[in-house]
Amino acid sequence: MKENLKSRETRKVLARVDRKEIVYINHIIESYDGVMIMTTVYPEEARVEFNISPYLYEEAEQILCALSKETSLKIIEKDENIVHE
């Protein structure tokens, strides 16, 4: 039973982006299959949430850091704790 819970654990990162870049950023995230999933949580404010596998958190941080240098992506909040969905 404990193994099943582990498979549903994620870390969350909240960011703000330029609305014009949401599709582009999402395509980049999708190209890293299985590292994280991007969801637009506040479309009117262009805020997005990244749900990240705890096992791939460091890789996801590197991807987000690179994206923040090339796009308008700005990290607002990082959830350093694992969140159970």
Secondary structure, 3 states (H helix, E strand, C coil): CHHHHHCCEEEEEEEECCHHHHHHHHHHHHHCCCCEEEEEEEHHHCEEEEEECHHHHHHHHHHHHHHHHHCCCEEEEECCCCEEC
